[in-house]
Each structure stands twice: as C-alpha cells, then as structure tokens.
C-alpha cells in the first residue's frame, strides 16, 4: 500500500533545494533496473519515470514495483512523466494518471497539451485544452499533487508567451510548467524564454541540442544552464526542484556519466551561490 505523497502544494514556502535527476525516456531501450543502475552510476538522485514505456499510465502495480526498486537503490521518484494530452484525453485517462503518479510515490504529474495545437490556435481550441487542464488539475489537487506542463514545440506550450497565457486561462494554483531550451536557440533567446516562465516553473528538462536535433554535449550550453540553474528569482513553486537530464548522444549510458558530471557541478555551483 502506497504511503502518503509529500507534495509541495499547498503549504508554506520554504527554501528550494535543486537536485539532479534523469528522465527515463532518455533510455527507452533499457529495462527499469538498467535505467536505475545508469542513474546511480552517474551520481543522479532521482528519476522522472515516463508513462510511454517504463511505467504505463494506469498500471499501478508496475508503478509500485518501480517505486520499490528505486527506494532500494536510494533513488527518488519526484515526478511522473505521463503522456496525458490535455485537449485529447478523457476524464478516465486523468484518473488513471493521478492514480499511477500516487502509486509511484511522486508528488508531481507532468502532462502535455494536445500535439499539433500550437500558440497560434484559435480561442475555441485554447478553451478545449484549458477545460481539460482544469479537470486534470482539480483531480490532482484532490490527491495532493501538483501538475506541470511539458514545455515543447508543436503544442500550446511551445513558447513562453503562450504558456503563461494558458496558465492564466486555466487558473489553478497547483498548475505549473517545466522549461527546456528550444533546439538551436541563441543563448539570449533561450534565457529570455526561461525568464518569462520562471515565476511559474517547477522542474527542468536539461539538454543542449543544435537546431537540426543533433545532441550536443551539455557543456556546450553551460553558460545558459549556469544562469537557469542559479536563478533565484521569486516563483510560486517551493519544495524540491529537479533538473532532469533528458536524452544523450547515441542513447549511451556511458555518455550519461559525462553529462551528469556537468549537471552535478552546475547544481553544486548554484547551491553555493545561494
């Protein structure tokens, strides 16, 4: 039986601890035990498990099993990366995602907005997505969970402006957004986009890609990530904050060790500056 989920919402603000983690989708080709082993070998502290392969939406037994294996390895499960699509999901899908998140012991449910509906969507499409998000956020709030939007091209959250607008349209205190850089973005543009969502940002997906999707070493984006990870501007989020490494060159666990070394150093530097 799953114990109570410790959620950063609602409650009194406290100092935010930034921690380095891994997205399980980085290694879709590996089984759960090998993903955990890769995270441990890289010195990472938690895993955001994806609902596409490793912890399918609605499979609570699987979620409990993965949570137990993570506990045994000293790895946290702070967030469940569902592929719930606001604007294309059913209320039953939302119930299953919340239940799976709780079974995993995660306090945050990450969701998408429907693919193909971008920032230029008309008001009708935006309302449809916003209405779905209210249902999801309310269901999650009743279970003591936060909800965070995937910040991703091809969706309503492709830009900071559209994301902030959507958060206002949904108007739920437990709804936040992730942030990740657009592939190929100039550093100044990436930092401006982050700054626009910083007040509403929960966790981060960490990588550095060229415009054509080539996976570059994280060190190539170090100037941007140093600023983002060290940001101490005022935000709604409180409690633990995670920087999840997502995807590495060649899908190679050996590369993860190198990338995690950079991330852990940047996280440590950010903590030292606070």
Phi and psi restraints in degrees (value plus and minus 20) as a CYANA .aco file:
   2 UNK   PHI     -94.2   -54.2
   2 UNK   PSI     115.2   155.2
   3 UNK   PHI     -97.5   -57.5
   3 UNK   PSI     159.3   199.3
   4 UNK   PHI     -84.3   -44.3
   4 UNK   PSI     118.1   158.1
   5 UNK   PHI    -101.5   -61.5
   5 UNK   PSI     109.4   149.4
   6 UNK   PHI    -107.3   -67.3
   6 UNK   PSI      88.5   128.5
   7 UNK   PHI    -128.4   -88.4
   7 UNK   PSI     123.3   163.3
   8 UNK   PHI     -97.4   -57.4
   8 UNK   PSI     -16.9    23.1
   9 UNK   PHI    -156.4  -116.4
   9 UNK   PSI     114.4   154.4
  10 UNK   PHI    -105.6   -65.6
  10 UNK   PSI     154.8   194.8
  11 UNK   PHI     139.1   179.1
  11 UNK   PSI    -193.6  -153.6
  12 UNK   PHI    -109.8   -69.8
  12 UNK   PSI     117.6   157.6
  13 UNK   PHI     -76.9   -36.9
  13 UNK   PSI     125.3   165.3
  14 UNK   PHI    -161.8  -121.8
  14 UNK   PSI     151.1   191.1
  15 UNK   PHI     -82.2   -42.2
  15 UNK   PSI     116.6   156.6
  16 UNK   PHI    -108.3   -68.3
  16 UNK   PSI     106.6   146.6
  17 UNK   PHI    -118.6   -78.6
  17 UNK   PSI     104.3   144.3
  18 UNK   PHI    -112.7   -72.7
  18 UNK   PSI     109.4   149.4
  19 UNK   PHI    -151.0  -111.0
  19 UNK   PSI     125.0   165.0
  20 UNK   PHI    -108.4   -68.4
  20 UNK   PSI     114.2   154.2
  21 UNK   PHI    -161.7  -121.7
  21 UNK   PSI    -189.6  -149.6
  22 UNK   PHI    -156.9  -116.9
  22 UNK   PSI     120.2   160.2
  23 UNK   PHI    -107.3   -67.3
  23 UNK   PSI     108.7   148.7
  24 UNK   PHI     -84.7   -44.7
  24 UNK   PSI     -43.9    -3.9
  25 UNK   PHI     -84.5   -44.5
  25 UNK   PSI     -35.8     4.2
  26 UNK   PHI     -77.8   -37.8
  26 UNK   PSI     -52.2   -12.2
  27 UNK   PHI    -148.5  -108.5
  27 UNK   PSI      42.1    82.1
  28 UNK   PHI     -80.1   -40.1
  28 UNK   PSI     -45.5    -5.5
  29 UNK   PHI     -99.5   -59.5
  29 UNK   PSI     -29.9    10.1
  30 UNK   PHI    -121.5   -81.5
  30 UNK   PSI     130.0   170.0
  31 UNK   PHI     -97.5   -57.5
  31 UNK   PSI     152.8   192.8
  32 UNK   PHI     -77.3   -37.3
  32 UNK   PSI     -65.9   -25.9
  33 UNK   PHI     -82.1   -42.1
  33 UNK   PSI     -57.2   -17.2
  34 UNK   PHI     -94.8   -54.8
  34 UNK   PSI     -51.6   -11.6
  35 UNK   PHI     -85.2   -45.2
  35 UNK   PSI     -65.2   -25.2
  36 UNK   PHI     -81.0   -41.0
  36 UNK   PSI     -64.2   -24.2
  37 UNK   PHI     -81.3   -41.3
  37 UNK   PSI     -58.8   -18.8
  38 UNK   PHI     -85.2   -45.2
  38 UNK   PSI     -61.8   -21.8
  39 UNK   PHI     -84.3   -44.3
  39 UNK   PSI     -63.9   -23.9
  40 UNK   PHI     -83.0   -43.0
  40 UNK   PSI     -65.3   -25.3
  41 UNK   PHI     -82.1   -42.1
  41 UNK   PSI     -49.1    -9.1
  42 UNK   PHI    -109.5   -69.5
  42 UNK   PSI     -20.9    19.1
  43 UNK   PHI      54.7    94.7
  43 UNK   PSI       4.6    44.6
  44 UNK   PHI    -110.0   -70.0
  44 UNK   PSI     136.5   176.5
  45 UNK   PHI    -128.1   -88.1
  45 UNK   PSI     -32.7     7.3
  46 UNK   PHI    -178.8  -138.8
  46 UNK   PSI     144.4   184.4
  47 UNK   PHI    -151.6  -111.6
  47 UNK   PSI     110.9   150.9
  48 UNK   PHI    -111.0   -71.0
  48 UNK   PSI      87.1   127.1
  49 UNK   PHI    -101.3   -61.3
  49 UNK   PSI     114.8   154.8
  50 UNK   PHI    -107.8   -67.8
  50 UNK   PSI     126.6   166.6
  51 UNK   PHI    -105.7   -65.7
  51 UNK   PSI     -19.1    20.9
  52 UNK   PHI    -105.0   -65.0
  52 UNK   PSI     -56.4   -16.4
  53 UNK   PHI    -147.4  -107.4
  53 UNK   PSI     -78.6   -38.6
  54 UNK   PHI     -98.6   -58.6
  54 UNK   PSI     -58.0   -18.0
  55 UNK   PHI    -153.5  -113.5
  55 UNK   PSI      62.5   102.5
  56 UNK   PHI     -79.9   -39.9
  56 UNK   PSI     122.7   162.7
  57 UNK   PHI     -77.6   -37.6
  57 UNK   PSI     105.5   145.5
  58 UNK   PHI      76.7   116.7
  58 UNK   PSI     -32.5     7.5
  59 UNK   PHI    -112.2   -72.2
  59 UNK   PSI      63.1   103.1
  60 UNK   PHI     -89.2   -49.2
  60 UNK   PSI     -54.0   -14.0
  61 UNK   PHI     -82.7   -42.7
  61 UNK   PSI     -62.9   -22.9
  62 UNK   PHI     -82.5   -42.5
  62 UNK   PSI     -61.9   -21.9
  63 UNK   PHI     -81.3   -41.3
  63 UNK   PSI     -63.4   -23.4
  64 UNK   PHI     -84.2   -44.2
  64 UNK   PSI     -59.5   -19.5
  65 UNK   PHI     -83.4   -43.4
  65 UNK   PSI     -65.4   -25.4
  66 UNK   PHI     -84.3   -44.3
  66 UNK   PSI     -61.4   -21.4
  67 UNK   PHI     -79.4   -39.4
  67 UNK   PSI     -62.2   -22.2
  68 UNK   PHI     -84.8   -44.8
  68 UNK   PSI     -61.1   -21.1
  69 UNK   PHI     -85.6   -45.6
  69 UNK   PSI     -57.2   -17.2
  70 UNK   PHI     -86.7   -46.7
  70 UNK   PSI     -63.0   -23.0
  71 UNK   PHI     -77.9   -37.9
  71 UNK   PSI     -64.3   -24.3
  72 UNK   PHI     -81.0   -41.0
  72 UNK   PSI     -50.6   -10.6
  73 UNK   PHI    -113.5   -73.5
  73 UNK   PSI     -21.2    18.8
  74 UNK   PHI      54.3    94.3
  74 UNK   PSI       8.4    48.4
  75 UNK   PHI    -130.6   -90.6
  75 UNK   PSI     114.5   154.5
  76 UNK   PHI    -102.7   -62.7
  76 UNK   PSI     140.5   180.5
  77 UNK   PHI    -146.3  -106.3
  77 UNK   PSI      54.8    94.8
  78 UNK   PHI     -97.4   -57.4
  78 UNK   PSI     -40.8    -0.8
  79 UNK   PHI    -169.0  -129.0
  79 UNK   PSI     126.7   166.7
  80 UNK   PHI    -129.1   -89.1
  80 UNK   PSI      96.7   136.7
  81 UNK   PHI    -107.2   -67.2
  81 UNK   PSI      58.4    98.4
  82 UNK   PHI     -94.0   -54.0
  82 UNK   PSI     142.3   182.3
  83 UNK   PHI    -128.8   -88.8
  83 UNK   PSI      14.0    54.0
  84 UNK   PHI     -84.9   -44.9
  84 UNK   PSI     106.5   146.5
  85 UNK   PHI    -130.8   -90.8
  85 UNK   PSI      81.0   121.0
  86 UNK   PHI     -82.0   -42.0
  86 UNK   PSI     106.7   146.7
  87 UNK   PHI      84.4   124.4
  87 UNK   PSI     -30.5     9.5
  88 UNK   PHI    -164.3  -124.3
  88 UNK   PSI     -10.5    29.5
  89 UNK   PHI    -126.5   -86.5
  89 UNK   PSI     146.0   186.0
  90 UNK   PHI    -125.2   -85.2
  90 UNK   PSI     142.1   182.1
  91 UNK   PHI     -77.1   -37.1
  91 UNK   PSI     -53.4   -13.4
  92 UNK   PHI     -85.2   -45.2
  92 UNK   PSI     -57.3   -17.3
  93 UNK   PHI     -82.2   -42.2
  93 UNK   PSI     -60.5   -20.5
  94 UNK   PHI     -84.2   -44.2
  94 UNK   PSI     -63.0   -23.0
  95 UNK   PHI     -80.7   -40.7
  95 UNK   PSI     -64.7   -24.7
  96 UNK   PHI     -83.4   -43.4
  96 UNK   PSI     -60.8   -20.8
  97 UNK   PHI     -86.0   -46.0
  97 UNK   PSI     -63.2   -23.2
  98 UNK   PHI     -83.2   -43.2
  98 UNK   PSI     -64.4   -24.4
  99 UNK   PHI     -83.8   -43.8
  99 UNK   PSI     -59.1   -19.1
 100 UNK   PHI     -87.2   -47.2
 100 UNK   PSI     -61.1   -21.1
 101 UNK   PHI     -79.4   -39.4
 101 UNK   PSI     -65.2   -25.2
 102 UNK   PHI     -86.2   -46.2
 102 UNK   PSI     -60.5   -20.5
 103 UNK   PHI     -83.8   -43.8
 103 UNK   PSI     -51.2   -11.2
 104 UNK   PHI     -95.2   -55.2
 104 UNK   PSI     -36.4     3.6
 105 UNK   PHI      61.9   101.9
 105 UNK   PSI      -5.5    34.5
 106 UNK   PHI    -105.0   -65.0
 106 UNK   PSI     132.4   172.4
 107 UNK   PHI    -123.4   -83.4
 107 UNK   PSI     -28.6    11.4
 108 UNK   PHI    -147.8  -107.8
 108 UNK   PSI     114.8   154.8
 109 UNK   PHI    -130.1   -90.1
 109 UNK   PSI      96.7   136.7
 110 UNK   PHI    -112.7   -72.7
 110 UNK   PSI     113.3   153.3
 111 UNK   PHI    -151.8  -111.8
 111 UNK   PSI     142.0   182.0
 112 UNK   PHI    -124.7   -84.7
 112 UNK   PSI     143.9   183.9
 113 UNK   PHI    -120.4   -80.4
 113 UNK   PSI     135.1   175.1
 114 UNK   PHI     -75.2   -35.2
 114 UNK   PSI     116.6   156.6
 115 UNK   PHI     -86.5   -46.5
 115 UNK   PSI     119.4   159.4
 116 UNK   PHI      71.7   111.7
 116 UNK   PSI     -28.1    11.9
 117 UNK   PHI    -125.1   -85.1
 117 UNK   PSI      81.8   121.8
 118 UNK   PHI    -118.3   -78.3
 118 UNK   PSI    -193.6  -153.6
 119 UNK   PHI     -78.8   -38.8
 119 UNK   PSI     -40.7    -0.7
 120 UNK   PHI    -109.1   -69.1
 120 UNK   PSI      -8.4    31.6
 121 UNK   PHI     -81.8   -41.8
 121 UNK   PSI     131.9   171.9
 122 UNK   PHI     -98.2   -58.2
 122 UNK   PSI     152.4   192.4
 123 UNK   PHI     -82.4   -42.4
 123 UNK   PSI     -53.7   -13.7
 124 UNK   PHI     -83.5   -43.5
 124 UNK   PSI     -64.5   -24.5
 125 UNK   PHI     -87.0   -47.0
 125 UNK   PSI     -60.2   -20.2
 126 UNK   PHI     -83.1   -43.1
 126 UNK   PSI     -61.0   -21.0
 127 UNK   PHI     -83.1   -43.1
 127 UNK   PSI     -59.2   -19.2
 128 UNK   PHI     -82.1   -42.1
 128 UNK   PSI     -64.9   -24.9
 129 UNK   PHI     -86.0   -46.0
 129 UNK   PSI     -64.5   -24.5
 130 UNK   PHI     -81.8   -41.8
 130 UNK   PSI     -60.5   -20.5
 131 UNK   PHI     -83.2   -43.2
 131 UNK   PSI     -62.2   -22.2
 132 UNK   PHI     -82.9   -42.9
 132 UNK   PSI     -61.5   -21.5
 133 UNK   PHI     -84.4   -44.4
 133 UNK   PSI     -55.3   -15.3
 134 UNK   PHI     -82.6   -42.6
 134 UNK   PSI     -63.0   -23.0
 135 UNK   PHI     -80.3   -40.3
 135 UNK   PSI     -66.8   -26.8
 136 UNK   PHI     -84.3   -44.3
 136 UNK   PSI     -67.1   -27.1
 137 UNK   PHI     -83.7   -43.7
 137 UNK   PSI     -59.5   -19.5
 138 UNK   PHI     -87.9   -47.9
 138 UNK   PSI     -61.3   -21.3
 139 UNK   PHI     -82.6   -42.6
 139 UNK   PSI     -62.8   -22.8
 140 UNK   PHI     -86.8   -46.8
 140 UNK   PSI     -61.2   -21.2
 141 UNK   PHI     -80.9   -40.9
 141 UNK   PSI     -58.5   -18.5
 142 UNK   PHI     -83.4   -43.4
 142 UNK   PSI     -44.8    -4.8
 143 UNK   PHI    -117.4   -77.4
 143 UNK   PSI     -14.8    25.2
 144 UNK   PHI      58.3    98.3
 144 UNK   PSI       4.7    44.7
 145 UNK   PHI    -129.9   -89.9
 145 UNK   PSI     131.8   171.8
 146 UNK   PHI    -111.9   -71.9
 146 UNK   PSI     140.7   180.7
 147 UNK   PHI    -145.6  -105.6
 147 UNK   PSI     117.4   157.4
 148 UNK   PHI    -150.0  -110.0
 148 UNK   PSI     118.8   158.8
 149 UNK   PHI    -102.7   -62.7
 149 UNK   PSI     118.4   158.4
 150 UNK   PHI     -88.0   -48.0
 150 UNK   PSI     109.4   149.4
 151 UNK   PHI    -118.6   -78.6
 151 UNK   PSI      83.3   123.3
 152 UNK   PHI    -171.3  -131.3
 152 UNK   PSI     120.3   160.3
 153 UNK   PHI     -76.9   -36.9
 153 UNK   PSI     131.7   171.7
 154 UNK   PHI      64.0   104.0
 154 UNK   PSI     -13.4    26.6
 155 UNK   PHI    -155.5  -115.5
 155 UNK   PSI     156.4   196.4
 156 UNK   PHI     -82.9   -42.9
 156 UNK   PSI     -39.2     0.8
 157 UNK   PHI    -121.4   -81.4
 157 UNK   PSI      11.8    51.8
 158 UNK   PHI     -94.3   -54.3
 158 UNK   PSI     -44.0    -4.0
 159 UNK   PHI    -149.4  -109.4
 159 UNK   PSI     136.9   176.9
 160 UNK   PHI     -83.5   -43.5
 160 UNK   PSI     -61.7   -21.7
 161 UNK   PHI     -79.3   -39.3
 161 UNK   PSI     -67.2   -27.2
 162 UNK   PHI     -87.8   -47.8
 162 UNK   PSI     -56.5   -16.5
 163 UNK   PHI     -84.6   -44.6
 163 UNK   PSI     -67.5   -27.5
 164 UNK   PHI     -82.6   -42.6
 164 UNK   PSI     -59.9   -19.9
 165 UNK   PHI     -81.5   -41.5
 165 UNK   PSI     -64.1   -24.1
 166 UNK   PHI     -84.2   -44.2
 166 UNK   PSI     -62.3   -22.3
 167 UNK   PHI     -78.2   -38.2
 167 UNK   PSI     -59.0   -19.0
 168 UNK   PHI     -88.7   -48.7
 168 UNK   PSI     -56.5   -16.5
 169 UNK   PHI     -88.6   -48.6
 169 UNK   PSI     -56.5   -16.5
 170 UNK   PHI     -96.0   -56.0
 170 UNK   PSI     -63.9   -23.9
 171 UNK   PHI      38.8    78.8
 171 UNK   PSI      39.0    79.0
 172 UNK   PHI    -147.5  -107.5
 172 UNK   PSI     110.6   150.6
 173 UNK   PHI     -86.3   -46.3
 173 UNK   PSI     -44.3    -4.3
 174 UNK   PHI    -115.8   -75.8
 174 UNK   PSI      -8.5    31.5
 175 UNK   PHI    -123.8   -83.8
 175 UNK   PSI     107.5   147.5
 176 UNK   PHI    -151.3  -111.3
 176 UNK   PSI    -191.8  -151.8
 177 UNK   PHI    -157.1  -117.1
 177 UNK   PSI     131.6   171.6
 178 UNK   PHI    -102.3   -62.3
 178 UNK   PSI     154.8   194.8
 179 UNK   PHI    -162.0  -122.0
 179 UNK   PSI     123.9   163.9
 180 UNK   PHI    -168.9  -128.9
 180 UNK   PSI     133.3   173.3
 181 UNK   PHI     -97.0   -57.0
 181 UNK   PSI     125.0   165.0
 182 UNK   PHI     -90.4   -50.4
 182 UNK   PSI     112.0   152.0
 183 UNK   PHI     -74.4   -34.4
 183 UNK   PSI     110.8   150.8
 184 UNK   PHI      62.6   102.6
 184 UNK   PSI     -20.4    19.6
 185 UNK   PHI     -84.9   -44.9
 185 UNK   PSI     120.0   160.0
 186 UNK   PHI     -85.0   -45.0
 186 UNK   PSI     125.7   165.7
 187 UNK   PHI     -71.2   -31.2
 187 UNK   PSI     -63.2   -23.2
 188 UNK   PHI     -84.2   -44.2
 188 UNK   PSI     -59.2   -19.2
 189 UNK   PHI     -88.1   -48.1
 189 UNK   PSI     -61.9   -21.9
 190 UNK   PHI     -81.6   -41.6
 190 UNK   PSI     -64.3   -24.3
 191 UNK   PHI     -86.9   -46.9
 191 UNK   PSI     -54.5   -14.5
 192 UNK   PHI     -86.6   -46.6
 192 UNK   PSI     -60.4   -20.4
 193 UNK   PHI     -84.3   -44.3
 193 UNK   PSI     -63.9   -23.9
 194 UNK   PHI     -81.5   -41.5
 194 UNK   PSI     -65.4   -25.4
 195 UNK   PHI     -78.0   -38.0
 195 UNK   PSI     -53.1   -13.1
 196 UNK   PHI     -91.3   -51.3
 196 UNK   PSI     -45.7    -5.7
 197 UNK   PHI    -128.6   -88.6
 197 UNK   PSI     -21.3    18.7
 198 UNK   PHI     -74.9   -34.9
 198 UNK   PSI     -58.8   -18.8
 199 UNK   PHI     -85.4   -45.4
 199 UNK   PSI     -43.7    -3.7
 200 UNK   PHI    -131.2   -91.2
 200 UNK   PSI      -9.4    30.6
 201 UNK   PHI    -109.0   -69.0
 201 UNK   PSI     114.0   154.0
 202 UNK   PHI    -117.4   -77.4
 202 UNK   PSI    -102.3   -62.3
 203 UNK   PHI    -130.4   -90.4
 203 UNK   PSI     156.4   196.4
 204 UNK   PHI    -149.2  -109.2
 204 UNK   PSI     124.2   164.2
 205 UNK   PHI    -123.9   -83.9
 205 UNK   PSI     101.5   141.5
 206 UNK   PHI    -128.5   -88.5
 206 UNK   PSI     102.4   142.4
 207 UNK   PHI    -187.2  -147.2
 207 UNK   PSI     155.7   195.7
 208 UNK   PHI    -166.8  -126.8
 208 UNK   PSI      93.5   133.5
 209 UNK   PHI    -140.3  -100.3
 209 UNK   PSI     133.0   173.0
 210 UNK   PHI     -96.8   -56.8
 210 UNK   PSI     148.5   188.5
 211 UNK   PHI     -81.7   -41.7
 211 UNK   PSI     -49.1    -9.1
 212 UNK   PHI    -106.4   -66.4
 212 UNK   PSI     -13.5    26.5
 213 UNK   PHI      71.2   111.2
 213 UNK   PSI     -19.6    20.4
 214 UNK   PHI     -82.4   -42.4
 214 UNK   PSI     110.4   150.4
 215 UNK   PHI    -103.6   -63.6
 215 UNK   PSI      87.0   127.0
 216 UNK   PHI    -108.9   -68.9
 216 UNK   PSI     138.0   178.0
 217 UNK   PHI     -79.3   -39.3
 217 UNK   PSI     122.2   162.2
 218 UNK   PHI     -76.9   -36.9
 218 UNK   PSI     -50.6   -10.6
 219 UNK   PHI     -79.0   -39.0
 219 UNK   PSI     -47.0    -7.0
 220 UNK   PHI     -86.1   -46.1
 220 UNK   PSI     -47.1    -7.1
 221 UNK   PHI    -123.6   -83.6
 221 UNK   PSI      -4.3    35.7
 222 UNK   PHI     -77.6   -37.6
 222 UNK   PSI     -60.4   -20.4
 223 UNK   PHI     -79.1   -39.1
 223 UNK   PSI     -57.8   -17.8
 224 UNK   PHI     -91.1   -51.1
 224 UNK   PSI     -68.4   -28.4
 225 UNK   PHI     -87.1   -47.1
 225 UNK   PSI     -50.2   -10.2
 226 UNK   PHI     -82.4   -42.4
 226 UNK   PSI     -61.2   -21.2
 227 UNK   PHI     -88.5   -48.5
 227 UNK   PSI     -64.0   -24.0
 228 UNK   PHI     -87.2   -47.2
 228 UNK   PSI     -67.9   -27.9
 229 UNK   PHI     -87.9   -47.9
 229 UNK   PSI     -47.6    -7.6
 230 UNK   PHI    -110.2   -70.2
 230 UNK   PSI     -19.4    20.6
 231 UNK   PHI     -84.2   -44.2
 231 UNK   PSI     106.1   146.1
 232 UNK   PHI    -142.0  -102.0
 232 UNK   PSI       7.2    47.2
 233 UNK   PHI     -88.9   -48.9
 233 UNK   PSI     142.1   182.1
 234 UNK   PHI     -87.2   -47.2
 234 UNK   PSI     115.3   155.3
 235 UNK   PHI    -164.7  -124.7
 235 UNK   PSI     142.6   182.6
 236 UNK   PHI     -92.2   -52.2
 236 UNK   PSI     -51.9   -11.9
 237 UNK   PHI     -90.4   -50.4
 237 UNK   PSI     123.2   163.2
 238 UNK   PHI    -166.2  -126.2
 238 UNK   PSI     147.5   187.5
 239 UNK   PHI      73.4   113.4
 239 UNK   PSI    -185.9  -145.9
 240 UNK   PHI     -82.9   -42.9
 240 UNK   PSI     121.8   161.8
 241 UNK   PHI    -146.9  -106.9
 241 UNK   PSI     112.9   152.9
 242 UNK   PHI    -135.3   -95.3
 242 UNK   PSI     121.4   161.4
 243 UNK   PHI    -131.3   -91.3
 243 UNK   PSI      84.3   124.3
 244 UNK   PHI    -115.9   -75.9
 244 UNK   PSI      98.4   138.4
 245 UNK   PHI     -84.4   -44.4
 245 UNK   PSI     113.6   153.6
 246 UNK   PHI    -152.8  -112.8
 246 UNK   PSI      93.1   133.1
 247 UNK   PHI      51.9    91.9
 247 UNK   PSI     118.9   158.9
 248 UNK   PHI    -157.4  -117.4
 248 UNK   PSI     140.7   180.7
 249 UNK   PHI     -78.4   -38.4
 249 UNK   PSI     110.8   150.8
 250 UNK   PHI      49.2    89.2
 250 UNK   PSI     -10.5    29.5
 251 UNK   PHI      30.3    70.3
 251 UNK   PSI      20.3    60.3
 252 UNK   PHI    -124.3   -84.3
 252 UNK   PSI      98.0   138.0
 253 UNK   PHI     -77.5   -37.5
 253 UNK   PSI     -48.6    -8.6
 254 UNK   PHI     -85.8   -45.8
 254 UNK   PSI     -54.0   -14.0
 255 UNK   PHI     -88.6   -48.6
 255 UNK   PSI     -51.5   -11.5
 256 UNK   PHI     -77.9   -37.9
 256 UNK   PSI     -57.9   -17.9
 257 UNK   PHI     -79.3   -39.3
 257 UNK   PSI     -64.4   -24.4
 258 UNK   PHI     -84.8   -44.8
 258 UNK   PSI     -65.9   -25.9
 259 UNK   PHI     -85.7   -45.7
 259 UNK   PSI     -60.1   -20.1
 260 UNK   PHI     -86.4   -46.4
 260 UNK   PSI     -52.6   -12.6
 261 UNK   PHI     -81.6   -41.6
 261 UNK   PSI     -61.8   -21.8
 262 UNK   PHI     -84.9   -44.9
 262 UNK   PSI     -67.8   -27.8
 263 UNK   PHI     -81.2   -41.2
 263 UNK   PSI     -65.8   -25.8
 264 UNK   PHI     -82.9   -42.9
 264 UNK   PSI     -57.2   -17.2
 265 UNK   PHI     -85.0   -45.0
 265 UNK   PSI     -64.1   -24.1
 266 UNK   PHI     -85.5   -45.5
 266 UNK   PSI     -58.6   -18.6
 267 UNK   PHI     -83.9   -43.9
 267 UNK   PSI     -63.2   -23.2
 268 UNK   PHI     -84.1   -44.1
 268 UNK   PSI     -60.6   -20.6
 269 UNK   PHI     -84.9   -44.9
 269 UNK   PSI     -60.3   -20.3
 270 UNK   PHI     -82.3   -42.3
 270 UNK   PSI     -62.4   -22.4
 271 UNK   PHI     -84.1   -44.1
 271 UNK   PSI     -56.7   -16.7
 272 UNK   PHI     -88.8   -48.8
 272 UNK   PSI     -47.4    -7.4
 273 UNK   PHI    -102.2   -62.2
 273 UNK   PSI     -34.5     5.5
